[in-house]
Amino acid sequence: MPVRARPLQAVRWDGRRLAVLDQTLLPHDERWLALEGAADTAAAIRRLAVRGAPNIGVAAAYGLAMELAARPSLGALEEASELLAAARPTAVNLAWAVRRVRAAALRAGPSTLASTARAEAQRIQAEDEAASAAMAAHGADLLAGARTLLTHCNTGALAAGGRGTALAVVAELAERHEGVRVLACETRPLLQGARLTAWELDRLGIPFELIVDGAAAGLLRRGSADAVVVGCDRVAANGDVANKVGTYAHALAARAAGVPFVVAGPTSTIDPATADGDAIAIEERDGDEVLAFGAARPAPGGAAARNPAFDVTPAELVTALVTERGVAAPVHAGTVGRLLDGGGA
């Protein structure tokens, strides 16, 4: 029988405070953090307690709304907006969500600053959940013949509203068809695949096997996966895609093996102001994330490390971009632009 996927949730709003599932502790400790304003929300985003491009946008929107509930002033609006937008540089949803809430608050005026900001944050979250459902359907239609999907990083409910982005496509496919399974790349250095995607797939009841990132190319060449499906943190106007580091290598391997390479993300991840992938700011994180492996430090003392958190996959390597508004295929400035204009590509 096809899998009936059970829903998960990583961001909860109770009308006053935001609760986020602390992803730095998963899979062994399921602990919720209560956030109350811009500073603690920005800190949670920076340390990856809440992560995934759409979810950090939602969290930032609520962070700004909570700050205005405590300090309903234009000064607080500007200060909190700047703090939150700067928490992480690569995912476009973060600054996009902050801009939306800020603009709504400015239109409302001083007396309804906080309530308007809160309503706009709630709208962003509702839109994100609806986008997940639409994306899942479009992606499952596109990949109807695929049964083994290779994934990278984490793209489920821990990363986005509803059932997520790329993992929502997998979950929808598993509900429609028997035999759907996943090859989940572990995703060094922070193991979002091993810690988070494996945790979600287990909760969803979808069969999976973990693989080291370096095994993906060889397995694709041997025909072990029918498609690669990943998420995105930013899509440039020309269709170049920034995603978790290691994605570019999977795209190259998929092209060499003749395997479809599909990117799933809401249109809020498309940044028309960024012409191409070369203009995307790539976050460089602390080298200790590379030098350490959990509590162990296998590298010799004094070793240096580079730790880019993302890489850019050129549009020509992307078979299709799946969004809530439809699918861009082939992926280029024209098809991406049509998605932003409101229609399928």
N, C-alpha and C positions, 0 to 999 in steps of 0.2 A: 504493500500500500504506500502511496505518497506520504511524505512526512507532513504532519500538521504542526507547524512551528508555534511554540508558545511565546507570547510577547515578553520583551524585556524593556527596562527603562533605566536610564542613567541620570536623568535630570528631572527633578520634581519641584513644582512651584505650588506653594500653599496659599498664595494670595499676599503673603508678607515677606517670606524668606524663601531662599532657594536651597534645595538639598541636592548634592551631587554625590554619586558613588565614587569614592576615591580609587581611581584606577591604578595608582602607584602600588596599592596593596593587593590587587587581584593577582592570581585567582584564590589565594589562600585566606584572605581576610576581606569580607564584604562589609566595609564601613562607610557610613554616609557622613558627609561634611555639611554643616549648616553654614551658609554664607549670608552675610547681612549687608554688604555694601560693595563699593568699587574696589577698595584696597584688598580685601580678602578674596574677592572674585578674581582680580588680576593675578594675585599670588597663586591661586589654585590653577589658573590657566598656565602660568609660567612653569610651574613644577609638574605639569601634566596630570594633576589630579582629575581635571576635566580636559578632554582632548577630542580630536576629530574636528575638522573645519566647521561643519554645521553646528555641532554642540558648543564649541567655544563661542560662536556667534550668539547663540541663544543665551548662554551663560553671561556673556558680556552685556547683552541687552537687559537682562534682569539685574545685573550688577549696577548698571547706570540707573535703572528705575528705583532700586533699593536706596541708592545714595541720595536720590532726589526726594524720596520719602522721608529720609532723615534730615536732609539739608535742602529744602526747596528754594534754590536760588540759582541765578544765572552763573554765578561764580562757581558753585558746586558742579553745575552742568558741564562747564568748560573743563574744569580740573579733572573730573571723573572721566569725561570722554577721552581726554588725552592719555590718562593713565591706562585705561582699558585698551584703547586702540594700539598702544605700544607694547602690550604684554607679549605678543609673538608676531613676527614680521611677515611670515610667508602666506598663511591662510587668509584669503581675501574676505571670508565671511565675517571675521572679527571686526575689522574696520567698517565693513558694510553695515553690520547690525548696529554698531555704535552710531554711525551716521544717521541711520533711520530713526533711532530713538531720539537722538539729539534734535533732528529736524522736526519731529513730531512735537517735542516739548517746546521748541522755540515758536512753533505756530500756535500753540495753545495759550501761551501767556502765563504770567506768574501764578495766578490763582489755581490753575489746574495743571501745573507743571508735572507734579508727581503722578497724578492719576492718568494723565495722557501718556507719560512714559511707560507706566505699567501696562496700559492697554496695548501700546505698540509692541512691547516685548512679548506679550501674550499672543499677539497676531503673528509675530515672527515664528514663535514656537509652533503655532497651529499650522502655518504655511509649510514649515519644515516637515511636520508629520504627514501632511497631505502630499508633499513632494515625494517623500519616501515611498508611499503607496503607488503613486503614478510611475515613478522610476522603476520600481520592482516589476510592474506589469509590462512596461515597455522593454525592459531588459530580458524578462522571461520570454516574451514574444521573439525577440531577436535571437536568443540562445536556446530556442525550443529543442534543438537536436542535441545539445550538449548534456553530458551526464557527469563528467569529471571536470571541475573548475579549479584552476590554480589561483590562489589569492596571495596578497601581500599586505602586511600591516593589519590594521583592524578597521573595518568599514561597516560595522553593524550598529546596534542600538547604543553601544558605548561611544560611538563617534557621531551619530546623527539622530534626528528624530525618527519616530516610527520604528521600522526595522533596520534603518540605516540606508546606505547607498549600495555599494557593490554586494555586501552581504544580504541586503534586502532582495536583490535580484536572485541570489542563490536560494534564499528561503522561499521565494515565490516559485522558483523552478522546482524546488523539492516538494512543494505542496501540489504542483500540477502533475509531476511525473515521478515514477518509481526509479530508484537506482542512482539518484543524484548524490554525489560525494565530493569532498573537497581535499585538495592538496594545499595545506596552509604553510606558507613560508614563515619561519620563526621571527624574522625581522629584527636583526641586530641593529643597534646595540641594546635596545631596551625591551626587545622580545615581545612587541605588541601582538605578533601572531601567536607565539607560544603561550603567552599569559592571557591575552584578551580574546583573540579570535577563537582559540581552542575552548575557552570558557563559554563563549557565546554558542558555538556550534554544539557543544555538549548540552547546554540548556535547551537549544532548539531541537535536539534529537537528530541532527544531520551527521551522517558518518563522515569522518575526516581522518587524515594522517598528517602529522607535522613533518616538515622537511627543513633542512638547513637551507639558507638562502642560496648557497652555491650549488645546490643540487638541482635547482629549477631548470637551468638550461639543458642539462643532460636528460632530464626526464621529459622535457618538451620535445627534444630531438627524437626520443624513443617512442613518442606518441602516447605518453602517459596521461596527458590532459587534452581535453577537447577545446578548451579556451582558457585564456587568462582574463580575469575580471578584477579590476582595482578601483579604488576611489581617487579623489583628487582634492588638493588643497587650494589650487588656483589654476584656472585655464586662461591663457592669454587670448587676445583677440584673434590671433591666427590659428588657434587650436592647440598650441603647445601646452603641455600639462606638467605642473609641478605636483609631485606626490612624494610619499615617504622614500627616503634614499634606498636604492636598490630596484626601484620600479623601472628605470631606464634599461637596466641589464635584462630584466624580464621581457621588455618590449623588443629589444634586439634579438633575444633568443626566440621569441614567438615569431618574429618576422622570418628568421632563418629556418624555422621548423614549419612554416606555413600554417601557424595556429592563430586564430583571431585574438587580438588584444583589445579588450573593451574597457573603457573608462566610464564609471557611473558617478554622477554628482548633480546636485541641484543647480539651476541656472544662477543662483547667488554666488557660485564659485567661479563664474565667468567674469573676467575683469576686462571690460572693453578699453580701459585706460592703459592697459599694458599691451604693447604691440606684439611682443613675442616672448618666448621663454628666456631669452638673454636678459630681459629687463626685469625678471622676477627676482626679488631679494630672497636669497637662500639663507635660512637661519643656520648659524654655526653654534652648536651647543658645547658645553664643557667637555673637554677631552677625557675626563674621568669616566664618562659613560662608556667609552670605548676601552679604557685601560682596565676597568673592573668588570667582573662577571658576577653579579649579585654581591655577596660579601667577599668573594675571592678576588685577588689582583694577580692574574697570571703573567702580566707584562713585567719586565725587570724594572727596578727602581730607576727613576730618571727618564723613562721612555716618554716620548712625546706622541700626541695623537691629533689627527684632524677628525672633526665630527660634524660634517654637514648633515642636517636633519632631513633634507629633501634633495631630489634631483629633478631634472627637467627631461621629459620625453617629447621629442619633436612630433608635431601633428601627423607627419607622414607615416609614423609607426603605429598610429592609433587607428584601429579598424573602425571603431564607432564610439561616439560620445553619447551616452544615455542620460537624459535629463527628464524632469517631470513634464516638460513640454514636448517631448519627442526625442528622436534619435538623429544625430548628425552623422552621416556616412556618405561619402568620405568626409574626413574632418579637415576643414580649412576655414579661412576667414568668412567666406560666404555662407557656409552651412551653420557655423557658430553664430554669425550675425542674425540669421533667420530665427534661431532659437531665442535670442534676446528680443527680437521683434514680436515674439509671442506665438509663433507658429512652429510646427515641426519642420525639420530640415529636409 
